[in-house]
């Protein structure tokens, strides 16, 4: 006599609940999808559409498809601006890493009761407008500013130093602005680092430098990559700091895009420049994501 299997009552129940469950999930995802479509996808598509048109005689957009804007990207004039922007962003990122790592290490190795207060001090500048902070640096760096006056008062200089309206001022302003974005991911990576690993490396005879290079740095490279990305990407597209601290004498790509949209009224070429910057940033984002994925696989 054949023995029939017991009915699977769970499957029909799940089938009946599936449509309602899918609708609820879609409803929960609705706000995020709307934000993603309206504030990310739609602007990118709009920029992409503008980039293939041309500027009118008196500005505006003439809807004739052309790829001349992409050819203009390789003009030596614009390539110099892009290279200067990349160089300044790289210098800012390297300095932020050299300063931010010791700061993050110091905070992560303090007693737990002090860490929150120290982190608040790191993010405290974000509570003030970046424009106000940039004007404050102008007051500090100009020829009659506090720094030059102090150096003259103690006899170190006879004439004011040219601290403003140059590359040094731009890098300093970007470094001050984005340094907290380097410290925070580094702090998160260092805090998760087991103390036993560092102690084991010392017990096995590794010095402080070798222990850092072979144990600490490899295990915190995800935080290093994230911090470098968080500093490099906004520094590359910043236009307020170069405009104010650089005095408009050295343009970065953010200033160039601003000029194309607001002064030259060449929206198609401005959109092409913005698209090129987004592609460049996308490459760095992809590299950081691959590194993070590799670390998860190894873990």
Secondary structure, 3 states (H helix, E strand, C coil): CCCCCCCCHHHHHHHHHHHHHHHHHHHHHHHHHHHHHHHHHHHHHHHHHHHCCEECCCCCEECCCCCHHHHHCCCHHHHHHHHHHHHHHHHHHHHHHHHHHHHHHHHHCCCHHHHHHHHHHHHHHHHCCHHHHHHHHHHHHCCCCHHHHHHHHCCCCCCCCCCCCCHHHHHHHHHHHHHHHHHHHHHHHHHCCCHHHHHHHHHCCCCHHHHHHHHHHHHCHHHHHHHHHHHHHHHHHCCHHHHHCCCCCCCCHHHHHHHHHHCCCCHHHHHHHHHHHHHHHHHHHHHHHHHHHHHHHHC
